[in-house]
């Protein structure tokens, strides 16, 4: 546990020293107080090489920011009903880096060793479906082409699963936290309203680097992909961002093709 704390502290110090930035384009904030909400239609939901929702998904995300702080929420649900997730986000951002705490709560049946969801504010280690993710995004160059993302699962359903006897039956028991670590390096090309991004992400357990973690049975690359994004101009006042992504997960020997369209956007930024 002490070793893990030192590693996390070192990651934060690294971010403070390099003064880096978002993995996405810089968002201009014209006012002290800003808000926005976006509704996105996706062919499926993909999370760092994993696919929690295989059916077409509609996702709504919104938030408010004041100066350098951000508070937001995300909710996604699939058309087939097999995927349902709600997230809460607290972030701090500077011109070339951001630090987020994101709490994911997944209602999806079969996604956890806990068969039935116990509520988004259930923080019991043995029964929660929640995950708390410490995310650090760093821009490595002045032009915004190179970016580094670090994601560390610091609480929730990321545990070593053990089998224990209880009332004469063998049941699943959550042991030590694995502190699954995801690291991704990306490079982006920009022209006009279009963007192409190539990225490569790998994962391992901070608690035991050679063992299983949240993203797979062993350390390795779990998220390699190419993404094309373009703002389609519908008329003078309305643009529709469209994203196409090809994702390969070598660790799980899987691949996906994703289409996403922002169909609605509100806000003052």
Backbone torsions as a table, in degrees:
resi	resn	phi	psi	omega
1	UNK	NA	-42.4	178.5
2	UNK	-61.6	-40.7	179.5
3	UNK	-61.3	-41.6	-179.8
4	UNK	-64.4	-40.9	179.1
5	UNK	-61.0	-41.9	179.0
6	UNK	-63.1	-39.8	179.8
7	UNK	-64.5	-44.9	179.1
8	UNK	-64.2	-39.8	177.9
9	UNK	-62.8	-40.7	179.0
10	UNK	-63.2	-37.8	178.4
11	UNK	-63.8	-41.1	178.9
12	UNK	-66.4	-40.1	178.5
13	UNK	-63.9	-39.2	178.3
14	UNK	-59.4	-42.3	179.4
15	UNK	-64.4	-43.2	-178.5
16	UNK	-65.2	-33.7	-177.7
17	UNK	-74.0	-41.0	-173.7
18	UNK	-83.8	-15.3	179.3
19	UNK	50.3	54.8	-175.2
20	UNK	-95.8	-160.1	-171.5
21	UNK	-147.4	-167.4	-178.9
22	UNK	-57.9	151.5	172.0
23	UNK	-80.6	-15.5	175.1
24	UNK	-105.1	-179.5	179.6
25	UNK	-61.5	149.6	176.6
26	UNK	-65.8	132.9	179.2
27	UNK	-97.9	123.3	178.2
28	UNK	-74.2	137.4	179.2
29	UNK	-114.7	96.4	-174.4
30	UNK	-71.9	-22.4	-176.3
31	UNK	-122.2	165.0	176.0
32	UNK	-64.6	-40.0	-179.5
33	UNK	-113.6	125.1	-178.5
34	UNK	-131.8	154.8	176.6
35	UNK	-146.0	154.2	173.9
36	UNK	-159.2	158.9	176.1
37	UNK	-146.6	135.8	-178.6
38	UNK	-130.2	137.1	174.2
39	UNK	-112.1	123.6	-174.4
40	UNK	-121.7	136.8	173.3
41	UNK	-105.1	124.6	-176.8
42	UNK	-124.0	146.1	178.3
43	UNK	-67.7	-27.8	174.9
44	UNK	-167.2	168.2	-178.4
45	UNK	-106.1	125.8	-179.3
46	UNK	-123.1	133.3	-179.5
47	UNK	-128.3	101.5	174.4
48	UNK	49.9	49.5	177.4
49	UNK	88.9	-9.6	177.7
50	UNK	-102.8	159.3	-177.7
51	UNK	-127.6	86.4	179.1
52	UNK	-70.3	-22.2	179.5
53	UNK	-134.0	114.3	-175.1
54	UNK	-88.8	-14.0	-176.6
55	UNK	-96.3	162.5	173.9
56	UNK	-51.9	136.3	-170.6
57	UNK	-128.4	139.3	170.9
58	UNK	-109.8	130.2	-175.0
59	UNK	-126.9	138.4	176.9
60	UNK	-121.1	128.0	175.3
61	UNK	-133.7	142.0	-179.2
62	UNK	-153.7	162.3	-179.7
63	UNK	-171.9	171.7	176.2
64	UNK	-127.8	146.8	176.6
65	UNK	-131.0	144.4	175.5
66	UNK	-134.2	114.0	-175.8
67	UNK	58.0	-113.7	-175.9
68	UNK	-100.9	4.5	-176.3
69	UNK	-108.0	148.1	-177.4
70	UNK	-137.1	138.2	174.7
71	UNK	-130.4	125.5	-176.2
72	UNK	-147.6	172.7	176.7
73	UNK	-139.2	153.6	175.7
74	UNK	-133.5	140.0	173.5
75	UNK	-140.6	130.5	179.8
76	UNK	-132.1	143.3	177.6
77	UNK	-146.4	140.4	-178.9
78	UNK	-89.4	159.1	-179.5
79	UNK	-66.6	-26.9	-179.1
80	UNK	-87.9	-10.0	-179.6
81	UNK	83.6	2.9	-178.0
82	UNK	-84.7	-5.8	-180.0
83	UNK	-135.5	131.0	177.6
84	UNK	-153.4	122.1	-175.5
85	UNK	-141.7	144.6	173.9
86	UNK	-132.3	132.3	-178.4
87	UNK	-124.8	149.3	174.4
88	UNK	-122.5	133.3	-172.4
89	UNK	-125.7	132.0	170.2
90	UNK	-125.5	126.6	-174.3
91	UNK	-137.5	157.6	174.2
92	UNK	-130.1	127.2	-175.2
93	UNK	-131.4	146.5	174.7
94	UNK	-126.3	170.7	-176.1
95	UNK	-54.8	-27.5	-177.7
96	UNK	-130.3	16.2	170.8
97	UNK	-160.4	160.6	173.2
98	UNK	-145.2	149.4	176.5
99	UNK	-125.7	126.8	-178.3
100	UNK	-125.8	145.8	161.8
101	UNK	-110.7	120.1	-179.3
102	UNK	-121.6	127.1	-179.6
103	UNK	-107.2	112.4	-179.3
104	UNK	-97.2	132.6	172.7
105	UNK	-128.3	120.1	-173.5
106	UNK	-112.0	121.5	178.2
107	UNK	-89.2	-2.8	-173.5
108	UNK	-59.7	130.0	-179.8
109	UNK	-68.1	131.6	176.4
110	UNK	85.9	-0.6	-177.1
111	UNK	-84.2	-12.1	-176.5
112	UNK	-134.6	163.9	174.0
113	UNK	-72.7	-10.6	174.9
114	UNK	-92.1	114.0	-171.5
115	UNK	-65.8	-33.7	-176.5
116	UNK	-123.9	135.0	179.0
117	UNK	-65.1	137.6	-178.6
118	UNK	-101.6	5.2	178.9
119	UNK	113.4	144.9	-174.3
120	UNK	-64.0	-26.5	-179.9
121	UNK	-102.3	23.5	172.0
122	UNK	-87.2	109.0	-176.3
123	UNK	-106.9	15.1	176.4
124	UNK	-68.4	128.9	-176.3
125	UNK	-57.1	-36.3	-174.2
126	UNK	-81.7	-20.4	-172.5
127	UNK	-124.6	-8.0	-177.4
128	UNK	-72.3	147.9	171.1
129	UNK	-102.8	3.9	-176.8
130	UNK	-81.0	159.1	173.9
131	UNK	-137.9	131.4	176.0
132	UNK	-107.0	122.4	-172.0
133	UNK	-117.4	124.4	173.3
134	UNK	-95.2	114.4	-174.4
135	UNK	-116.5	130.7	177.0
136	UNK	-125.1	120.6	177.2
137	UNK	-110.0	128.8	-174.4
138	UNK	-127.2	126.4	171.8
139	UNK	-89.5	123.4	-171.2
140	UNK	-90.9	-14.5	179.3
141	UNK	-135.6	164.6	-174.9
142	UNK	-70.3	-28.4	-175.9
143	UNK	-86.9	-6.8	176.7
144	UNK	81.0	21.2	178.6
145	UNK	-83.0	-43.9	-177.2
146	UNK	-98.2	130.9	177.8
147	UNK	-138.1	148.2	178.3
148	UNK	-125.0	132.6	178.0
149	UNK	-120.5	131.9	174.1
150	UNK	-119.9	129.5	179.3
151	UNK	-130.0	122.4	-178.3
152	UNK	-125.1	119.8	177.3
153	UNK	-80.4	109.7	-171.5
154	UNK	-104.3	-9.9	177.5
155	UNK	-158.1	151.9	172.9
156	UNK	111.6	-154.3	-169.7
157	UNK	-78.6	50.5	175.7
158	UNK	-124.7	70.6	-172.8
159	UNK	-126.5	159.9	168.1
160	UNK	-72.2	121.2	-178.3
161	UNK	-89.5	129.1	179.3
162	UNK	-120.8	157.6	175.5
163	UNK	-107.9	121.6	179.3
164	UNK	-125.1	159.2	178.2
165	UNK	-90.4	129.6	179.8
166	UNK	-140.7	119.4	-178.0
167	UNK	54.0	40.0	177.2
168	UNK	81.0	3.5	179.7
169	UNK	-123.3	152.1	175.9
170	UNK	-87.3	123.4	-178.7
171	UNK	-126.6	159.5	179.1
172	UNK	-77.8	137.0	179.6
173	UNK	-131.1	129.7	179.6
174	UNK	-83.4	119.0	-179.8
175	UNK	-91.0	-136.4	-174.6
176	UNK	-68.5	151.5	176.9
177	UNK	-69.6	137.1	-177.7
178	UNK	-89.2	-19.7	-178.2
179	UNK	49.9	59.3	-178.5
180	UNK	-63.4	130.8	-176.6
181	UNK	-112.9	128.3	175.8
182	UNK	-118.0	129.5	177.8
183	UNK	-127.3	132.6	-179.2
184	UNK	-136.6	135.7	174.7
185	UNK	-112.0	134.4	-178.6
186	UNK	-135.0	153.9	175.3
187	UNK	-131.5	134.7	-176.2
188	UNK	-123.0	141.1	172.5
189	UNK	-111.0	137.8	-178.8
190	UNK	-122.8	139.5	165.8
191	UNK	-154.9	127.1	-177.3
192	UNK	58.3	-127.7	178.3
193	UNK	-98.5	16.2	-177.8
194	UNK	-111.8	156.3	179.7
195	UNK	-148.5	136.9	171.2
196	UNK	-120.3	129.6	-176.8
197	UNK	-126.9	127.6	172.2
198	UNK	-108.0	136.8	-179.5
199	UNK	-142.1	155.3	176.5
200	UNK	-139.3	121.4	-177.7
201	UNK	-126.1	141.2	177.9
202	UNK	-131.2	166.4	-175.8
203	UNK	-146.9	157.2	177.5
204	UNK	-164.1	172.6	178.5
205	UNK	-96.3	126.6	175.5
206	UNK	-69.2	-31.2	-179.6
207	UNK	-71.3	-36.2	179.5
208	UNK	-150.8	88.7	-170.3
209	UNK	-57.5	-22.1	-177.6
210	UNK	-92.7	-4.4	-174.2
211	UNK	-103.7	-175.2	-179.1
212	UNK	-67.4	158.0	179.5
213	UNK	-145.2	-173.4	-175.1
214	UNK	-62.4	-32.5	-172.4
215	UNK	-94.6	-8.5	-178.8
216	UNK	177.7	177.0	-175.6
217	UNK	-81.6	-11.5	-179.0
218	UNK	-155.6	163.9	177.4
219	UNK	-66.0	148.6	179.4
220	UNK	163.1	-176.6	178.8
221	UNK	-83.7	125.9	-177.3
222	UNK	-123.0	-0.3	-175.1
223	UNK	-153.0	94.9	179.3
224	UNK	-125.0	128.7	-174.9
225	UNK	-163.6	172.7	177.8
226	UNK	-133.2	128.5	-176.1
227	UNK	-125.3	133.0	175.7
228	UNK	-114.6	126.7	179.9
229	UNK	-126.0	137.2	179.1
230	UNK	-147.1	140.5	173.6
231	UNK	-88.8	107.9	177.9
232	UNK	-80.6	126.0	-178.7
233	UNK	-85.5	110.7	178.9
234	UNK	-82.4	-47.1	172.5
235	UNK	-152.8	-168.9	-176.1
236	UNK	-64.7	-26.5	-174.6
237	UNK	-107.5	-5.1	-173.3
238	UNK	-136.3	124.8	174.9
239	UNK	-121.9	141.6	-177.8
240	UNK	-117.6	107.4	176.8
241	UNK	-67.4	130.4	178.8
242	UNK	-123.3	136.7	-178.7
243	UNK	-128.7	133.0	172.9
244	UNK	-123.7	127.8	-176.5
245	UNK	-133.2	136.2	171.8
246	UNK	-109.5	119.7	-174.3
247	UNK	-121.0	134.5	175.2
248	UNK	-121.9	135.1	176.0
249	UNK	-114.8	91.8	-178.5
250	UNK	-61.2	-31.3	-177.6
251	UNK	-65.4	-37.4	-179.8
252	UNK	-101.3	-2.0	-179.3
253	UNK	58.7	46.4	-179.7
254	UNK	-131.2	163.0	176.5
255	UNK	-148.2	152.2	-176.1
256	UNK	-141.5	153.1	172.1
257	UNK	-123.1	123.6	-173.4
258	UNK	-116.8	137.2	171.2
259	UNK	-121.9	128.2	178.4
260	UNK	-133.9	139.5	-179.4
261	UNK	-133.8	125.5	172.9
262	UNK	-80.6	107.1	-173.8
263	UNK	-90.6	-22.3	178.0
264	UNK	-142.8	145.6	174.7
265	UNK	-149.3	130.6	176.7
266	UNK	-127.4	155.8	175.1
267	UNK	143.4	-179.4	-179.8
268	UNK	-118.7	25.1	175.9
269	UNK	-136.7	NA	NA
